[in-house]
Amino acid sequence: MIGKILLRLFALFGMTLTCVACYGTAYDEYHAEYGASGRVVDPQKNPIEGIEVSLGEKKTYTTEDGRFYIHNLDYQGLHFKDVDGKRNGGEFADRHIPLNQPNVDLGDIELLKID
């Protein structure tokens, strides 16, 4: 009796593995890779270096000219955070921008000073 139950369980497990191996998972079908690029600036349109840009768990930092590029499977939105305090010309407020489409150039993103 136990042998028949184990045989059926192993058969079910084997069929499940075969389906996943042959057809993939639904996650790959419905989650496109999202990416964004742009330039982070202050209210006077000066570039801001060293701003942390995150998309889900992925992070990058703006370059000397304020530019960034980031991509990830997570599409909840971009988060901008000043992690170096006043080193980049002042302290800037955090900002969140939702992403409505994959691979978008956001142009200039303005962060407000809080000092």
ABEGO torsion letter per residue (X at the ends): XAAAAAAAAAAAAAAAAAAAAAAEBAAAAABBBBBBBEBBBBAAGBBBBGBBBBBEABBBBBBAAGBBBBBBABAAEBBBBBAAEAAAGEBBBBBBBBBABBGBBAEBBBBBBAX
